[in-house]
């Protein structure tokens, strides 16, 4: 009986030591969370949210830019006709090539600008999600006006196809403008310590971009070829303007104060 009591006492001592060890481990882990790391946790969470939005948007851009090639169909042997050649038939598909290249460069330019503005955006909110979704709506729609333009470029109804094509560009430009305006107003969603000249340059770009695309839309009722060419030039211009470094012209603009929400 005495031996049994001694054995039980040893078990209780072991259990007490084990509990003390668990408590010490918890205390050690708790001390790892410094005040600085605790303050950074909300920032890391917000940054992870913007990374998720950008990753989802990248997938949509990739799908849309891939679907463009589906508008170019491989000629069937029966479509060559008697005495026809494959080379001549392929050359006749030039409207499809033109529409494909124009839309490809445009979507690529919009992806570049989308990536650029996300390098300044650190936080997000519900309206921003919907603005980004509206932009992606027009991006995913773009393969349709591309195929429509390629099919009707040499048709009497080419002006209608050109207007739909340029109109889609106008809509996406206004969606981009709304997205950036919501994020940059009073520095609402922007990271701190960013170059104000960069922010001003992007704001000016999205201020005049939709107006230029509206001009291309109006031009489609006069000349579809000139309208498509203008859309292509605008896409190239906005893709290279200010990326990846600040354009020299922006250096003439002084920095301006901007309130940022904490």
C-alpha positions in Angstrom: 0.0 0.0 0.0 2.8 2.4 0.8 4.5 1.6 -2.5 1.3 2.3 -4.3 1.0 5.7 -2.6 4.5 6.6 -3.6 3.8 5.5 -7.2 0.7 7.7 -7.3 2.6 10.7 -5.9 5.3 10.3 -8.6 2.5 10.3 -11.2 1.1 13.5 -9.8 4.5 15.1 -9.8 5.1 14.1 -13.5 1.7 15.6 -14.4 2.5 18.8 -12.7 5.8 19.1 -14.4 4.2 18.4 -17.8 1.6 21.1 -17.2 4.3 23.6 -16.2 6.2 22.7 -19.4 3.1 23.4 -21.5 2.5 26.7 -19.8 6.1 27.7 -20.3 5.8 26.8 -24.0 2.7 29.0 -24.3 4.4 31.9 -22.6 7.4 31.5 -24.9 5.2 31.6 -28.0 3.3 34.6 -26.7 6.4 36.5 -26.2 7.3 36.0 -29.9 4.4 38.3 -30.8 6.1 41.7 -30.4 4.1 45.0 -30.5 5.6 45.7 -33.9 4.5 42.4 -35.4 1.0 42.8 -33.9 0.7 46.2 -35.5 1.8 44.8 -38.9 -0.7 42.0 -38.9 -3.6 44.1 -40.3 -1.3 45.5 -43.0 -0.2 42.0 -44.0 -3.8 40.9 -44.1 -4.8 43.9 -46.3 -1.9 43.2 -48.6 -2.8 39.5 -48.9 -6.3 40.7 -50.0 -4.9 42.8 -52.8 -2.7 40.0 -53.9 -5.7 37.7 -54.2 -7.6 40.3 -56.3 -4.6 40.8 -58.6 -4.1 37.0 -59.0 -7.8 36.5 -59.9 -7.6 39.4 -62.4 -4.5 38.0 -64.0 -6.4 34.7 -64.6 -9.2 36.6 -66.3 -6.8 38.6 -68.4 -5.0 35.4 -69.5 -8.3 33.7 -70.5 -9.5 36.7 -72.4 -6.3 37.1 -74.3 -6.3 33.4 -75.2 -9.8 33.4 -76.5 -8.9 36.0 -79.1 -7.2 33.5 -81.3 -10.4 31.4 -81.5 -11.7 34.1 -83.9 -9.2 33.0 -86.5 -10.4 29.8 -88.1 -8.4 27.4 -90.1 -9.6 27.3 -93.7 -11.2 24.0 -94.8 -10.0 22.4 -98.0 -13.5 22.7 -99.5 -13.4 26.5 -98.9 -10.4 26.9 -101.2 -12.6 26.4 -104.3 -11.5 25.0 -107.6 -8.0 26.1 -108.4 -7.7 28.1 -105.1 -4.6 28.1 -103.1 -4.2 28.0 -99.4 -1.8 30.9 -99.4 -4.3 33.2 -101.1 -7.0 32.1 -98.7 -4.8 32.9 -95.7 -4.0 36.3 -97.1 -7.7 37.1 -97.4 -8.0 36.5 -93.6 -6.0 39.7 -92.9 -9.0 41.4 -91.2 -8.9 38.7 -88.6 -5.2 39.2 -88.1 -5.6 42.9 -87.7 -8.5 42.6 -85.2 -6.5 39.9 -83.3 -3.3 42.0 -83.0 -5.2 45.1 -82.0 -7.2 43.4 -79.3 -4.2 41.4 -78.1 -2.1 44.6 -77.7 -5.0 46.3 -76.0 -5.6 43.6 -73.4 -1.9 43.3 -72.8 -1.7 47.1 -72.3 -4.6 47.0 -69.9 -2.9 44.1 -68.0 0.3 46.1 -67.8 -1.6 49.2 -66.4 -3.6 47.0 -64.1 -0.4 45.6 -62.7 1.1 49.0 -62.4 -1.7 50.5 -60.3 -1.7 47.5 -58.0 1.9 48.3 -57.2 0.5 51.4 -55.5 -2.6 49.9 -54.0 -2.2 48.3 -50.6 -5.8 48.1 -49.2 -9.2 47.2 -50.6 -12.9 47.7 -49.9 -16.2 46.4 -51.3 -16.7 49.2 -53.9 -13.1 48.6 -55.2 -14.0 44.9 -55.7 -17.0 45.9 -57.9 -15.0 48.4 -59.9 -12.4 45.7 -60.6 -15.2 43.3 -61.5 -16.7 45.9 -63.9 -13.3 46.2 -65.6 -13.0 42.5 -66.0 -16.5 42.3 -67.5 -15.4 44.4 -70.4 -12.1 42.5 -70.7 -13.8 39.2 -71.0 -16.3 40.7 -73.5 -13.5 41.9 -75.8 -13.1 38.7 -77.9 -16.7 39.2 -79.2 -16.3 42.7 -80.8 -12.9 41.5 -82.1 -14.5 38.6 -84.0 -17.3 40.9 -85.1 -14.9 43.4 -86.5 -12.9 40.8 -88.3 -16.0 39.3 -89.9 -17.6 42.6 -91.0 -14.5 44.8 -91.7 -15.0 44.5 -95.5 -18.8 44.4 -95.3 -21.3 47.3 -95.8 -22.1 47.0 -92.1 -18.5 47.6 -91.1 -19.4 50.8 -89.3 -21.7 49.1 -86.9 -19.0 46.5 -86.1 -16.4 49.2 -85.8 -18.7 51.2 -83.4 -19.2 48.1 -81.2 -15.4 47.4 -81.2 -14.5 51.0 -80.3 -17.4 51.3 -77.9 -16.0 48.3 -75.9 -12.7 50.1 -75.6 -14.5 53.3 -74.4 -16.4 51.3 -71.7 -13.2 49.6 -70.5 -11.4 52.9 -70.3 -14.1 54.4 -68.2 -14.0 51.3 -65.9 -10.3 51.8 -65.5 -10.8 55.5 -64.7 -13.4 54.6 -62.1 -11.2 51.9 -60.5 -8.2 54.3 -60.2 -10.3 57.2 -59.0 -11.9 55.2 -56.2 -8.5 53.8 -55.1 -6.5 57.1 -55.3 -9.1 59.6 -54.0 -7.5 61.1 -50.8 -5.1 58.2 -50.9 -8.0 55.9 -49.8 -6.4 52.6 -50.8 -2.9 53.6 -51.7 0.3 52.6 -49.9 2.0 55.2 -47.9 5.3 56.9 -48.9 4.6 56.6 -52.6 5.8 59.1 -55.2 3.1 61.7 -55.6 4.3 62.5 -59.1 3.6 58.9 -60.2 0.1 59.1 -58.7 -0.5 62.4 -60.5 0.7 61.0 -63.8 -1.6 58.0 -63.6 -4.5 60.3 -62.7 -3.8 62.5 -65.8 -3.6 59.4 -68.0 -7.0 58.1 -66.9 -8.5 61.5 -67.1 -7.8 61.9 -70.9 -7.7 58.3 -71.9 -11.5 57.8 -72.0 -11.9 61.0 -74.1 -9.4 59.8 -76.6 -11.2 56.5 -76.9 -14.5 58.4 -77.4 -12.8 60.2 -80.3 -12.0 56.8 -81.8 -15.6 55.7 -81.3 -16.8 58.8 -83.1 -14.3 58.2 -85.9 -15.7 54.7 -86.5 -18.7 56.2 -88.1 -16.5 58.0 -90.6 -13.7 55.5 -91.2 -13.5 52.1 -89.5 -9.8 51.6 -90.5 -8.8 54.9 -88.9 -10.8 54.1 -85.8 -9.1 50.7 -85.4 -5.7 52.3 -86.0 -6.3 54.9 -83.4 -7.4 52.3 -80.8 -4.2 50.4 -81.6 -2.0 53.5 -81.2 -3.7 54.4 -77.9 -3.2 50.9 -76.5 0.5 51.1 -77.4 0.9 54.6 -76.0 -0.8 53.8 -72.6 1.2 50.6 -72.3 4.6 52.3 -72.5 3.7 55.7 -70.9 5.3 56.0 -67.5 6.2 52.3 -67.2 8.4 51.1 -65.6 9.9 54.4 -64.5 8.6 57.9 -64.1 8.5 59.7 -67.5 10.7 62.7 -67.7 7.7 65.0 -68.4 6.3 64.2 -65.0 9.4 65.7 -63.5 8.1 69.1 -64.4 5.1 68.7 -62.1 5.7 69.4 -58.5 4.6 67.1 -55.8 1.3 67.9 -54.3 0.1 67.0 -50.8 -2.4 64.2 -50.5 -4.4 63.2 -47.4 -4.3 59.5 -46.7 -6.7 57.7 -44.4 -5.2 55.8 -41.6 
